Amino acid sequence: AFLNLSAATISQDVLKNTLSSFSKEIRNSFITTASLRGYSLALLWSPLEIMVAVSLFATGVDYVTILPWLVFIAVVAYLLDSVFGRLYYKKYTFEDVGVDQQPKINKKEITKKMIQFVFALILFLTLVVLIGNLIHLNFILTVTIIIFPFAFIWSLLMKRRRSFWTIGWNNWKTKTNTMQNFIVLFIGLSLFSTSLGDTSFLAVIQKPLSFVSDYPMLVLFLIQAIFVLLSMFGVHPIATVGILTGIITPLLEVMNPVSITLVLITGSVATFTVGTYGLLVTLTAMGTEQSPYRITIQNMPFAIGLWIVGTLVAYLLL
């Protein structure tokens, strides 16, 4: 949840070596499906994912209210994808590495680190919820305020204060000086989403939803479909949320805001696996030397499956 992009690229490098005995087509297929889908399922409930925060801000729903349902959707999607993956790849035989060739692993040390990580994650989420409710801050601002002091205090507990400052300062300088693309994105998005409500173009987007307004299931499914369709033409999901804000506001008065939030999050996160011009799809295409459109086609069944699971859960909560 904290290192999702790094985890995705690292797992792809590991899979390249582990699956080197297979043909390039099979290897790329497995890397494309396993790493991108795992990446999206981690972001589905992550408190640090911007799409989760933006969706909560747009609907006004509390993170603690939506978290159990997001985890439930992630688990269901993971189990379904694992079953279909097992059926698809069972015809290929994987030769295990010999015992003598396997590196020695300190299981106790790994278990200890994992327990520490899970404890840190639970503690961070608890602090975000408690402080947000006590001071009455929105979710995005609460995470922004808490994350630095939390990370610093955690580095003190781990006795890594020097590493925290050294690595953190160097990354701060590097990342801050390369954020011009985000500045352009958010300034342009602000102007676009604000002015859109005063134009007739919004009515064009609202028409498909107005035709199915009497069918909540179709409304929920259509919202998610808009995310993926626009992402295939290079529209960032944050921009899509800005476009949909004027549409979903009336829906919040007649539908459960939790249901709307669920479809916004699942729809936006699904784009990470099929967004032809998205960051991870582009990086995966470069790393595996294949067309990003091929990656989109391979992961489209997963994206549709995530729509269906998210829509069903949201519909049951209406």
TIPANU-185223 format. One record per residue (C-alpha): residue number from 1; residue in three letters; x, y, z. Coordinates in Angstrom, 3 decimals. Example, Ala and Ser with C-alpha at 12.3 -4.5 7.8 and 13.67 -1.06 7.14 Angstrom:
<gukol mike="1" fimar="ALA" c1="12.300" c2="-4.500" c3="7.800"/>
<gukol mike="2" fimar="SER" c1="13.670" c2="-1.060" c3="7.140"/>
REM end
This chain:
<gukol mike="1" fimar="ALA" c1="0.000" c2="0.000" c3="0.000"/>
<gukol mike="2" fimar="PHE" c1="2.934" c2="2.385" c3="0.626"/>
<gukol mike="3" fimar="LEU" c1="5.374" c2="1.187" c3="-2.049"/>
<gukol mike="4" fimar="ASN" c1="2.967" c2="-0.003" c3="-4.739"/>
<gukol mike="5" fimar="LEU" c1="4.804" c2="1.316" c3="-7.808"/>
<gukol mike="6" fimar="SER" c1="8.170" c2="-0.002" c3="-6.598"/>
<gukol mike="7" fimar="ALA" c1="6.586" c2="-3.354" c3="-5.703"/>
<gukol mike="8" fimar="ALA" c1="5.098" c2="-3.647" c3="-9.193"/>
<gukol mike="9" fimar="THR" c1="8.364" c2="-2.957" c3="-11.034"/>
<gukol mike="10" fimar="ILE" c1="10.419" c2="-5.128" c3="-8.653"/>
<gukol mike="11" fimar="SER" c1="7.990" c2="-8.044" c3="-9.041"/>
<gukol mike="12" fimar="GLN" c1="8.223" c2="-7.714" c3="-12.821"/>
<gukol mike="13" fimar="ASP" c1="12.024" c2="-7.922" c3="-12.710"/>
<gukol mike="14" fimar="VAL" c1="11.824" c2="-10.989" c3="-10.460"/>
<gukol mike="15" fimar="LEU" c1="9.303" c2="-12.684" c3="-12.750"/>
<gukol mike="16" fimar="LYS" c1="11.502" c2="-12.050" c3="-15.790"/>
<gukol mike="17" fimar="ASN" c1="14.281" c2="-14.116" c3="-14.219"/>
<gukol mike="18" fimar="THR" c1="12.024" c2="-16.721" c3="-12.633"/>
<gukol mike="19" fimar="LEU" c1="10.089" c2="-17.371" c3="-15.850"/>
<gukol mike="20" fimar="SER" c1="13.092" c2="-17.183" c3="-18.184"/>
<gukol mike="21" fimar="SER" c1="12.531" c2="-20.781" c3="-19.323"/>
<gukol mike="22" fimar="PHE" c1="9.166" c2="-19.906" c3="-20.858"/>
<gukol mike="23" fimar="SER" c1="8.565" c2="-18.260" c3="-24.206"/>
<gukol mike="24" fimar="LYS" c1="8.475" c2="-14.479" c3="-24.293"/>
<gukol mike="25" fimar="GLU" c1="4.755" c2="-14.472" c3="-25.055"/>
<gukol mike="26" fimar="ILE" c1="3.818" c2="-16.584" c3="-22.006"/>
<gukol mike="27" fimar="ARG" c1="6.258" c2="-14.726" c3="-19.741"/>
<gukol mike="28" fimar="ASN" c1="4.927" c2="-11.318" c3="-20.760"/>
<gukol mike="29" fimar="SER" c1="1.335" c2="-12.497" c3="-20.392"/>
<gukol mike="30" fimar="PHE" c1="1.917" c2="-13.650" c3="-16.812"/>
<gukol mike="31" fimar="ILE" c1="3.880" c2="-10.526" c3="-15.865"/>
<gukol mike="32" fimar="THR" c1="1.252" c2="-8.254" c3="-17.396"/>
<gukol mike="33" fimar="THR" c1="-1.666" c2="-9.873" c3="-15.610"/>
<gukol mike="34" fimar="ALA" c1="-0.136" c2="-10.691" c3="-12.221"/>
<gukol mike="35" fimar="SER" c1="1.778" c2="-7.480" c3="-11.498"/>
<gukol mike="36" fimar="LEU" c1="-0.753" c2="-4.930" c3="-12.791"/>
<gukol mike="37" fimar="ARG" c1="-3.710" c2="-6.617" c3="-11.161"/>
<gukol mike="38" fimar="GLY" c1="-1.893" c2="-6.953" c3="-7.853"/>
<gukol mike="39" fimar="TYR" c1="-0.952" c2="-3.279" c3="-8.123"/>
<gukol mike="40" fimar="SER" c1="-4.574" c2="-2.230" c3="-8.613"/>
<gukol mike="41" fimar="LEU" c1="-5.859" c2="-4.379" c3="-5.741"/>
<gukol mike="42" fimar="ALA" c1="-3.329" c2="-2.771" c3="-3.399"/>
<gukol mike="43" fimar="LEU" c1="-4.418" c2="0.715" c3="-4.436"/>
<gukol mike="44" fimar="LEU" c1="-8.120" c2="-0.128" c3="-4.144"/>
<gukol mike="45" fimar="TRP" c1="-8.105" c2="0.445" c3="-0.377"/>
<gukol mike="46" fimar="SER" c1="-4.822" c2="2.321" c3="0.155"/>
<gukol mike="47" fimar="PRO" c1="-5.201" c2="5.528" c3="2.217"/>
<gukol mike="48" fimar="LEU" c1="-2.350" c2="7.063" c3="0.218"/>
<gukol mike="49" fimar="GLU" c1="-3.918" c2="6.491" c3="-3.202"/>
<gukol mike="50" fimar="ILE" c1="-5.016" c2="9.824" c3="-4.656"/>
<gukol mike="51" fimar="MET" c1="-8.056" c2="8.317" c3="-6.413"/>
<gukol mike="52" fimar="VAL" c1="-9.383" c2="6.963" c3="-3.112"/>
<gukol mike="53" fimar="ALA" c1="-8.891" c2="10.356" c3="-1.479"/>
<gukol mike="54" fimar="VAL" c1="-10.454" c2="12.285" c3="-4.381"/>
<gukol mike="55" fimar="SER" c1="-13.490" c2="9.982" c3="-4.469"/>
<gukol mike="56" fimar="LEU" c1="-14.027" c2="10.393" c3="-0.716"/>
<gukol mike="57" fimar="PHE" c1="-13.709" c2="14.157" c3="-1.066"/>
<gukol mike="58" fimar="ALA" c1="-16.251" c2="14.256" c3="-3.911"/>
<gukol mike="59" fimar="THR" c1="-18.902" c2="12.292" c3="-1.999"/>
<gukol mike="60" fimar="GLY" c1="-18.133" c2="13.288" c3="1.597"/>
<gukol mike="61" fimar="VAL" c1="-17.991" c2="9.673" c3="2.825"/>
<gukol mike="62" fimar="ASP" c1="-15.640" c2="8.767" c3="5.698"/>
<gukol mike="63" fimar="TYR" c1="-12.715" c2="6.457" c3="4.971"/>
<gukol mike="64" fimar="VAL" c1="-13.530" c2="4.211" c3="7.938"/>
<gukol mike="65" fimar="THR" c1="-17.030" c2="3.658" c3="6.493"/>
<gukol mike="66" fimar="ILE" c1="-15.798" c2="2.620" c3="3.076"/>
<gukol mike="67" fimar="LEU" c1="-12.690" c2="0.634" c3="4.114"/>
<gukol mike="68" fimar="PRO" c1="-14.387" c2="-2.706" c3="4.984"/>
<gukol mike="69" fimar="TRP" c1="-16.220" c2="-2.759" c3="1.647"/>
<gukol mike="70" fimar="LEU" c1="-13.073" c2="-1.903" c3="-0.312"/>
<gukol mike="71" fimar="VAL" c1="-11.143" c2="-4.698" c3="1.408"/>
<gukol mike="72" fimar="PHE" c1="-14.039" c2="-7.071" c3="0.709"/>
<gukol mike="73" fimar="ILE" c1="-14.062" c2="-6.149" c3="-2.994"/>
<gukol mike="74" fimar="ALA" c1="-10.267" c2="-6.547" c3="-3.165"/>
<gukol mike="75" fimar="VAL" c1="-10.428" c2="-10.022" c3="-1.583"/>
<gukol mike="76" fimar="VAL" c1="-13.256" c2="-11.173" c3="-3.873"/>
<gukol mike="77" fimar="ALA" c1="-11.482" c2="-9.831" c3="-6.970"/>
<gukol mike="78" fimar="TYR" c1="-8.218" c2="-11.478" c3="-5.859"/>
<gukol mike="79" fimar="LEU" c1="-9.863" c2="-14.878" c3="-5.325"/>
<gukol mike="80" fimar="LEU" c1="-11.740" c2="-14.776" c3="-8.633"/>
<gukol mike="81" fimar="ASP" c1="-8.649" c2="-13.709" c3="-10.564"/>
<gukol mike="82" fimar="SER" c1="-6.591" c2="-16.427" c3="-8.867"/>
<gukol mike="83" fimar="VAL" c1="-9.112" c2="-19.094" c3="-9.876"/>
<gukol mike="84" fimar="PHE" c1="-9.254" c2="-17.967" c3="-13.510"/>
<gukol mike="85" fimar="GLY" c1="-5.462" c2="-17.561" c3="-13.571"/>
<gukol mike="86" fimar="ARG" c1="-5.056" c2="-21.078" c3="-12.275"/>
<gukol mike="87" fimar="LEU" c1="-7.342" c2="-22.441" c3="-14.996"/>
<gukol mike="88" fimar="TYR" c1="-5.585" c2="-20.458" c3="-17.731"/>
<gukol mike="89" fimar="TYR" c1="-1.974" c2="-21.236" c3="-16.794"/>
<gukol mike="90" fimar="LYS" c1="-2.389" c2="-24.809" c3="-15.531"/>
<gukol mike="91" fimar="LYS" c1="-1.390" c2="-26.180" c3="-18.945"/>
<gukol mike="92" fimar="TYR" c1="2.130" c2="-24.786" c3="-18.443"/>
<gukol mike="93" fimar="THR" c1="4.598" c2="-26.646" c3="-16.236"/>
<gukol mike="94" fimar="PHE" c1="6.832" c2="-24.615" c3="-13.963"/>
<gukol mike="95" fimar="GLU" c1="10.103" c2="-26.230" c3="-12.935"/>
<gukol mike="96" fimar="ASP" c1="11.012" c2="-25.332" c3="-9.378"/>
<gukol mike="97" fimar="VAL" c1="14.528" c2="-24.179" c3="-8.647"/>
<gukol mike="98" fimar="GLY" c1="16.606" c2="-26.877" c3="-6.997"/>
<gukol mike="99" fimar="VAL" c1="17.019" c2="-26.804" c3="-3.238"/>
<gukol mike="100" fimar="ASP" c1="20.759" c2="-26.288" c3="-3.575"/>
<gukol mike="101" fimar="GLN" c1="20.230" c2="-23.256" c3="-5.834"/>
<gukol mike="102" fimar="GLN" c1="17.721" c2="-21.523" c3="-3.597"/>
<gukol mike="103" fimar="PRO" c1="19.056" c2="-18.658" c3="-1.459"/>
<gukol mike="104" fimar="LYS" c1="18.900" c2="-19.134" c3="2.288"/>
<gukol mike="105" fimar="ILE" c1="16.056" c2="-17.164" c3="3.816"/>
<gukol mike="106" fimar="ASN" c1="15.787" c2="-16.129" c3="7.435"/>
<gukol mike="107" fimar="LYS" c1="12.076" c2="-16.807" c3="7.938"/>
<gukol mike="108" fimar="LYS" c1="12.036" c2="-15.430" c3="11.489"/>
<gukol mike="109" fimar="GLU" c1="13.524" c2="-12.129" c3="10.367"/>
<gukol mike="110" fimar="ILE" c1="11.088" c2="-11.823" c3="7.460"/>
<gukol mike="111" fimar="THR" c1="8.130" c2="-12.658" c3="9.738"/>
<gukol mike="112" fimar="LYS" c1="9.271" c2="-10.021" c3="12.228"/>
<gukol mike="113" fimar="LYS" c1="9.542" c2="-7.363" c3="9.513"/>
<gukol mike="114" fimar="MET" c1="6.124" c2="-8.229" c3="8.112"/>
<gukol mike="115" fimar="ILE" c1="4.522" c2="-7.988" c3="11.563"/>
<gukol mike="116" fimar="GLN" c1="6.145" c2="-4.576" c3="12.030"/>
<gukol mike="117" fimar="PHE" c1="4.862" c2="-3.437" c3="8.647"/>
<gukol mike="118" fimar="VAL" c1="1.292" c2="-4.588" c3="9.296"/>
<gukol mike="119" fimar="PHE" c1="1.343" c2="-2.935" c3="12.732"/>
<gukol mike="120" fimar="ALA" c1="2.605" c2="0.324" c3="11.188"/>
<gukol mike="121" fimar="LEU" c1="-0.142" c2="0.232" c3="8.553"/>
<gukol mike="122" fimar="ILE" c1="-2.897" c2="-0.387" c3="11.127"/>
<gukol mike="123" fimar="LEU" c1="-1.507" c2="2.341" c3="13.398"/>
<gukol mike="124" fimar="PHE" c1="-1.337" c2="4.826" c3="10.515"/>
<gukol mike="125" fimar="LEU" c1="-4.928" c2="4.150" c3="9.440"/>
<gukol mike="126" fimar="THR" c1="-6.116" c2="4.455" c3="13.037"/>
<gukol mike="127" fimar="LEU" c1="-4.388" c2="7.811" c3="13.480"/>
<gukol mike="128" fimar="VAL" c1="-5.834" c2="9.119" c3="10.205"/>
<gukol mike="129" fimar="VAL" c1="-9.369" c2="8.224" c3="11.273"/>
<gukol mike="130" fimar="LEU" c1="-9.042" c2="9.463" c3="14.881"/>
<gukol mike="131" fimar="ILE" c1="-7.323" c2="12.772" c3="14.114"/>
<gukol mike="132" fimar="GLY" c1="-9.604" c2="13.452" c3="11.168"/>
<gukol mike="133" fimar="ASN" c1="-12.691" c2="12.975" c3="13.337"/>
<gukol mike="134" fimar="LEU" c1="-11.316" c2="14.918" c3="16.316"/>
<gukol mike="135" fimar="ILE" c1="-10.148" c2="17.973" c3="14.355"/>
<gukol mike="136" fimar="HIS" c1="-12.844" c2="17.618" c3="11.653"/>
<gukol mike="137" fimar="LEU" c1="-10.436" c2="17.559" c3="8.734"/>
<gukol mike="138" fimar="ASN" c1="-11.112" c2="15.946" c3="5.371"/>
<gukol mike="139" fimar="PHE" c1="-9.348" c2="12.733" c3="4.459"/>
<gukol mike="140" fimar="ILE" c1="-6.793" c2="14.198" c3="2.012"/>
<gukol mike="141" fimar="LEU" c1="-5.635" c2="16.912" c3="4.423"/>
<gukol mike="142" fimar="THR" c1="-5.421" c2="14.473" c3="7.354"/>
<gukol mike="143" fimar="VAL" c1="-3.159" c2="12.068" c3="5.446"/>
<gukol mike="144" fimar="THR" c1="-0.990" c2="14.978" c3="4.227"/>
<gukol mike="145" fimar="ILE" c1="-0.495" c2="16.326" c3="7.752"/>
<gukol mike="146" fimar="ILE" c1="0.125" c2="12.985" c3="9.469"/>
<gukol mike="147" fimar="ILE" c1="2.372" c2="11.133" c3="7.035"/>
<gukol mike="148" fimar="PHE" c1="5.608" c2="13.080" c3="7.672"/>
<gukol mike="149" fimar="PRO" c1="5.620" c2="13.067" c3="11.510"/>
<gukol mike="150" fimar="PHE" c1="4.454" c2="9.437" c3="11.476"/>
<gukol mike="151" fimar="ALA" c1="7.304" c2="8.407" c3="9.179"/>
<gukol mike="152" fimar="PHE" c1="9.853" c2="10.359" c3="11.234"/>
<gukol mike="153" fimar="ILE" c1="8.729" c2="8.865" c3="14.551"/>
<gukol mike="154" fimar="TRP" c1="8.745" c2="5.408" c3="13.008"/>
<gukol mike="155" fimar="SER" c1="12.323" c2="5.936" c3="11.798"/>
<gukol mike="156" fimar="LEU" c1="13.304" c2="6.807" c3="15.384"/>
<gukol mike="157" fimar="LEU" c1="11.730" c2="3.599" c3="16.668"/>
<gukol mike="158" fimar="MET" c1="13.623" c2="1.631" c3="14.006"/>
<gukol mike="159" fimar="LYS" c1="16.838" c2="3.535" c3="14.814"/>
<gukol mike="160" fimar="ARG" c1="17.086" c2="4.721" c3="11.204"/>
<gukol mike="161" fimar="ARG" c1="16.904" c2="8.470" c3="11.770"/>
<gukol mike="162" fimar="ARG" c1="20.054" c2="9.241" c3="9.749"/>
<gukol mike="163" fimar="SER" c1="18.896" c2="7.142" c3="6.793"/>
<gukol mike="164" fimar="PHE" c1="15.451" c2="8.759" c3="6.956"/>
<gukol mike="165" fimar="TRP" c1="16.856" c2="12.286" c3="6.668"/>
<gukol mike="166" fimar="THR" c1="19.475" c2="11.437" c3="4.041"/>
<gukol mike="167" fimar="ILE" c1="17.232" c2="9.442" c3="1.725"/>
<gukol mike="168" fimar="GLY" c1="14.199" c2="11.627" c3="2.409"/>
<gukol mike="169" fimar="TRP" c1="15.981" c2="14.907" c3="1.686"/>
<gukol mike="170" fimar="ASN" c1="17.530" c2="13.639" c3="-1.547"/>
<gukol mike="171" fimar="ASN" c1="14.188" c2="12.289" c3="-2.746"/>
<gukol mike="172" fimar="TRP" c1="12.433" c2="15.501" c3="-1.710"/>
<gukol mike="173" fimar="LYS" c1="14.762" c2="17.586" c3="-3.886"/>
<gukol mike="174" fimar="THR" c1="14.499" c2="15.184" c3="-6.817"/>
<gukol mike="175" fimar="LYS" c1="10.726" c2="14.726" c3="-6.743"/>
<gukol mike="176" fimar="THR" c1="9.869" c2="18.343" c3="-5.972"/>
<gukol mike="177" fimar="ASN" c1="11.905" c2="19.589" c3="-8.925"/>
<gukol mike="178" fimar="THR" c1="10.177" c2="17.148" c3="-11.289"/>
<gukol mike="179" fimar="MET" c1="6.544" c2="17.802" c3="-10.354"/>
<gukol mike="180" fimar="GLN" c1="5.797" c2="20.237" c3="-13.163"/>
<gukol mike="181" fimar="ASN" c1="3.618" c2="17.629" c3="-14.874"/>
<gukol mike="182" fimar="PHE" c1="1.389" c2="17.399" c3="-11.790"/>
<gukol mike="183" fimar="ILE" c1="1.176" c2="21.186" c3="-11.584"/>
<gukol mike="184" fimar="VAL" c1="-0.001" c2="21.331" c3="-15.191"/>
<gukol mike="185" fimar="LEU" c1="-2.439" c2="18.463" c3="-14.557"/>
<gukol mike="186" fimar="PHE" c1="-4.112" c2="19.906" c3="-11.471"/>
<gukol mike="187" fimar="ILE" c1="-4.248" c2="23.526" c3="-12.657"/>
<gukol mike="188" fimar="GLY" c1="-5.710" c2="22.402" c3="-15.972"/>
<gukol mike="189" fimar="LEU" c1="-8.097" c2="20.033" c3="-14.167"/>
<gukol mike="190" fimar="SER" c1="-9.272" c2="22.789" c3="-11.822"/>
<gukol mike="191" fimar="LEU" c1="-10.024" c2="25.151" c3="-14.703"/>
<gukol mike="192" fimar="PHE" c1="-11.628" c2="22.380" c3="-16.721"/>
<gukol mike="193" fimar="SER" c1="-13.895" c2="20.947" c3="-14.002"/>
<gukol mike="194" fimar="THR" c1="-14.929" c2="24.406" c3="-12.741"/>
<gukol mike="195" fimar="SER" c1="-15.820" c2="25.789" c3="-16.156"/>
<gukol mike="196" fimar="LEU" c1="-17.466" c2="22.560" c3="-17.332"/>
<gukol mike="197" fimar="GLY" c1="-20.475" c2="23.143" c3="-15.098"/>
<gukol mike="198" fimar="ASP" c1="-21.221" c2="26.417" c3="-16.896"/>
<gukol mike="199" fimar="THR" c1="-21.210" c2="24.921" c3="-20.384"/>
<gukol mike="200" fimar="SER" c1="-23.669" c2="22.889" c3="-22.397"/>
<gukol mike="201" fimar="PHE" c1="-21.130" c2="20.066" c3="-22.782"/>
<gukol mike="202" fimar="LEU" c1="-22.007" c2="18.763" c3="-19.327"/>
<gukol mike="203" fimar="ALA" c1="-25.515" c2="17.996" c3="-20.583"/>
<gukol mike="204" fimar="VAL" c1="-24.015" c2="15.810" c3="-23.323"/>
<gukol mike="205" fimar="ILE" c1="-22.201" c2="13.714" c3="-20.714"/>
<gukol mike="206" fimar="GLN" c1="-25.269" c2="13.589" c3="-18.479"/>
<gukol mike="207" fimar="LYS" c1="-27.573" c2="12.294" c3="-21.216"/>
<gukol mike="208" fimar="PRO" c1="-26.474" c2="8.618" c3="-21.056"/>
<gukol mike="209" fimar="LEU" c1="-27.028" c2="8.637" c3="-17.282"/>
<gukol mike="210" fimar="SER" c1="-30.386" c2="10.374" c3="-17.595"/>
<gukol mike="211" fimar="PHE" c1="-31.624" c2="7.644" c3="-19.946"/>
<gukol mike="212" fimar="VAL" c1="-30.959" c2="4.967" c3="-17.307"/>
<gukol mike="213" fimar="SER" c1="-31.698" c2="7.061" c3="-14.198"/>
<gukol mike="214" fimar="ASP" c1="-34.553" c2="4.724" c3="-13.274"/>
<gukol mike="215" fimar="TYR" c1="-32.196" c2="1.743" c3="-13.213"/>
<gukol mike="216" fimar="PRO" c1="-29.643" c2="2.152" c3="-10.369"/>
<gukol mike="217" fimar="MET" c1="-27.638" c2="-0.897" c3="-11.467"/>
<gukol mike="218" fimar="LEU" c1="-27.068" c2="0.585" c3="-14.937"/>
<gukol mike="219" fimar="VAL" c1="-26.180" c2="3.993" c3="-13.446"/>
<gukol mike="220" fimar="LEU" c1="-23.514" c2="2.443" c3="-11.203"/>
<gukol mike="221" fimar="PHE" c1="-22.108" c2="0.321" c3="-14.023"/>
<gukol mike="222" fimar="LEU" c1="-22.081" c2="3.212" c3="-16.491"/>
<gukol mike="223" fimar="ILE" c1="-20.090" c2="5.423" c3="-14.112"/>
<gukol mike="224" fimar="GLN" c1="-17.345" c2="2.785" c3="-13.976"/>
<gukol mike="225" fimar="ALA" c1="-17.426" c2="2.235" c3="-17.741"/>
<gukol mike="226" fimar="ILE" c1="-16.852" c2="5.973" c3="-18.309"/>
<gukol mike="227" fimar="PHE" c1="-13.602" c2="5.773" c3="-16.305"/>
<gukol mike="228" fimar="VAL" c1="-12.113" c2="2.968" c3="-18.365"/>
<gukol mike="229" fimar="LEU" c1="-13.293" c2="4.264" c3="-21.743"/>
<gukol mike="230" fimar="LEU" c1="-11.830" c2="7.729" c3="-21.129"/>
<gukol mike="231" fimar="SER" c1="-8.566" c2="6.267" c3="-19.767"/>
<gukol mike="232" fimar="MET" c1="-8.017" c2="4.454" c3="-23.067"/>
<gukol mike="233" fimar="PHE" c1="-7.906" c2="7.865" c3="-24.748"/>
<gukol mike="234" fimar="GLY" c1="-5.414" c2="9.279" c3="-22.241"/>
<gukol mike="235" fimar="VAL" c1="-7.858" c2="11.005" c3="-19.850"/>
<gukol mike="236" fimar="HIS" c1="-6.544" c2="10.728" c3="-16.279"/>
<gukol mike="237" fimar="PRO" c1="-9.072" c2="9.271" c3="-13.772"/>
<gukol mike="238" fimar="ILE" c1="-8.705" c2="12.414" c3="-11.642"/>
<gukol mike="239" fimar="ALA" c1="-9.991" c2="14.413" c3="-14.596"/>
<gukol mike="240" fimar="THR" c1="-12.834" c2="11.925" c3="-14.991"/>
<gukol mike="241" fimar="VAL" c1="-13.837" c2="12.469" c3="-11.359"/>
<gukol mike="242" fimar="GLY" c1="-13.865" c2="16.201" c3="-12.069"/>
<gukol mike="243" fimar="ILE" c1="-16.139" c2="15.605" c3="-15.052"/>
<gukol mike="244" fimar="LEU" c1="-18.462" c2="13.333" c3="-13.082"/>
<gukol mike="245" fimar="THR" c1="-18.681" c2="15.638" c3="-10.060"/>
<gukol mike="246" fimar="GLY" c1="-21.480" c2="17.672" c3="-11.602"/>
<gukol mike="247" fimar="ILE" c1="-23.296" c2="14.471" c3="-12.516"/>
<gukol mike="248" fimar="ILE" c1="-23.014" c2="12.564" c3="-9.238"/>
<gukol mike="249" fimar="THR" c1="-23.996" c2="15.503" c3="-7.012"/>
<gukol mike="250" fimar="PRO" c1="-27.736" c2="15.075" c3="-7.744"/>
<gukol mike="251" fimar="LEU" c1="-27.343" c2="11.294" c3="-7.383"/>
<gukol mike="252" fimar="LEU" c1="-26.052" c2="11.687" c3="-3.820"/>
<gukol mike="253" fimar="GLU" c1="-29.472" c2="12.975" c3="-2.791"/>
<gukol mike="254" fimar="VAL" c1="-31.356" c2="9.908" c3="-4.021"/>
<gukol mike="255" fimar="MET" c1="-28.716" c2="7.169" c3="-3.749"/>
<gukol mike="256" fimar="ASN" c1="-26.497" c2="5.935" c3="-0.945"/>
<gukol mike="257" fimar="PRO" c1="-23.235" c2="8.006" c3="-1.040"/>
<gukol mike="258" fimar="VAL" c1="-21.319" c2="4.875" c3="-0.048"/>
<gukol mike="259" fimar="SER" c1="-22.509" c2="3.154" c3="-3.226"/>
<gukol mike="260" fimar="ILE" c1="-21.441" c2="6.105" c3="-5.375"/>
<gukol mike="261" fimar="THR" c1="-18.046" c2="6.185" c3="-3.649"/>
<gukol mike="262" fimar="LEU" c1="-17.508" c2="2.473" c3="-4.280"/>
<gukol mike="263" fimar="VAL" c1="-18.130" c2="2.750" c3="-8.015"/>
<gukol mike="264" fimar="LEU" c1="-15.924" c2="5.850" c3="-8.257"/>
<gukol mike="265" fimar="ILE" c1="-13.024" c2="4.062" c3="-6.566"/>
<gukol mike="266" fimar="THR" c1="-13.390" c2="0.724" c3="-8.349"/>
<gukol mike="267" fimar="GLY" c1="-13.881" c2="2.451" c3="-11.698"/>
<gukol mike="268" fimar="SER" c1="-10.829" c2="4.690" c3="-11.297"/>
<gukol mike="269" fimar="VAL" c1="-8.577" c2="1.931" c3="-9.939"/>
<gukol mike="270" fimar="ALA" c1="-9.575" c2="-0.413" c3="-12.769"/>
<gukol mike="271" fimar="THR" c1="-7.980" c2="2.065" c3="-15.188"/>
<gukol mike="272" fimar="PHE" c1="-4.532" c2="1.265" c3="-13.762"/>
<gukol mike="273" fimar="THR" c1="-4.651" c2="-2.142" c3="-15.458"/>
<gukol mike="274" fimar="VAL" c1="-6.098" c2="-1.040" c3="-18.810"/>
<gukol mike="275" fimar="GLY" c1="-5.177" c2="2.657" c3="-19.153"/>
<gukol mike="276" fimar="THR" c1="-3.215" c2="2.522" c3="-22.395"/>
<gukol mike="277" fimar="TYR" c1="-1.431" c2="5.791" c3="-21.608"/>
<gukol mike="278" fimar="GLY" c1="-1.188" c2="5.190" c3="-17.847"/>
<gukol mike="279" fimar="LEU" c1="2.127" c2="5.216" c3="-15.990"/>
<gukol mike="280" fimar="LEU" c1="2.326" c2="1.551" c3="-14.995"/>
<gukol mike="281" fimar="VAL" c1="0.997" c2="0.244" c3="-18.314"/>
<gukol mike="282" fimar="THR" c1="3.614" c2="2.333" c3="-20.120"/>
<gukol mike="283" fimar="LEU" c1="6.415" c2="1.150" c3="-17.810"/>
<gukol mike="284" fimar="THR" c1="5.299" c2="-2.461" c3="-18.215"/>
<gukol mike="285" fimar="ALA" c1="5.164" c2="-2.105" c3="-21.990"/>
<gukol mike="286" fimar="MET" c1="8.705" c2="-0.746" c3="-22.020"/>
<gukol mike="287" fimar="GLY" c1="10.006" c2="-3.416" c3="-19.642"/>
<gukol mike="288" fimar="THR" c1="8.430" c2="-6.321" c3="-21.496"/>
<gukol mike="289" fimar="GLU" c1="8.871" c2="-4.870" c3="-24.997"/>
<gukol mike="290" fimar="GLN" c1="5.248" c2="-5.156" c3="-26.035"/>
<gukol mike="291" fimar="SER" c1="2.471" c2="-2.852" c3="-27.163"/>
<gukol mike="292" fimar="PRO" c1="0.501" c2="-1.094" c3="-24.393"/>
<gukol mike="293" fimar="TYR" c1="-2.665" c2="-1.926" c3="-26.358"/>
<gukol mike="294" fimar="ARG" c1="-1.897" c2="-5.627" c3="-25.905"/>
<gukol mike="295" fimar="ILE" c1="-1.662" c2="-5.042" c3="-22.137"/>
<gukol mike="296" fimar="THR" c1="-5.013" c2="-3.245" c3="-22.245"/>
<gukol mike="297" fimar="ILE" c1="-6.666" c2="-6.155" c3="-24.052"/>
<gukol mike="298" fimar="GLN" c1="-5.179" c2="-8.755" c3="-21.688"/>
<gukol mike="299" fimar="ASN" c1="-6.370" c2="-6.941" c3="-18.557"/>
<gukol mike="300" fimar="MET" c1="-9.780" c2="-5.871" c3="-19.850"/>
<gukol mike="301" fimar="PRO" c1="-11.514" c2="-9.018" c3="-18.468"/>
<gukol mike="302" fimar="PHE" c1="-10.125" c2="-8.181" c3="-15.016"/>
<gukol mike="303" fimar="ALA" c1="-11.288" c2="-4.568" c3="-15.272"/>
<gukol mike="304" fimar="ILE" c1="-14.778" c2="-5.694" c3="-16.277"/>
<gukol mike="305" fimar="GLY" c1="-14.793" c2="-8.224" c3="-13.441"/>
<gukol mike="306" fimar="LEU" c1="-13.825" c2="-5.485" c3="-10.993"/>
<gukol mike="307" fimar="TRP" c1="-16.692" c2="-3.334" c3="-12.360"/>
<gukol mike="308" fimar="ILE" c1="-19.142" c2="-6.171" c3="-11.797"/>
<gukol mike="309" fimar="VAL" c1="-17.992" c2="-6.904" c3="-8.239"/>
<gukol mike="310" fimar="GLY" c1="-17.948" c2="-3.200" c3="-7.344"/>
<gukol mike="311" fimar="THR" c1="-21.370" c2="-2.624" c3="-8.925"/>
<gukol mike="312" fimar="LEU" c1="-22.968" c2="-5.589" c3="-7.151"/>
<gukol mike="313" fimar="VAL" c1="-21.638" c2="-4.557" c3="-3.746"/>
<gukol mike="314" fimar="ALA" c1="-22.660" c2="-0.932" c3="-4.354"/>
<gukol mike="315" fimar="TYR" c1="-26.129" c2="-1.999" c3="-5.509"/>
<gukol mike="316" fimar="LEU" c1="-26.680" c2="-4.138" c3="-2.417"/>
<gukol mike="317" fimar="LEU" c1="-25.838" c2="-1.099" c3="-0.244"/>
<gukol mike="318" fimar="LEU" c1="-28.382" c2="1.190" c3="-1.908"/>
REM end
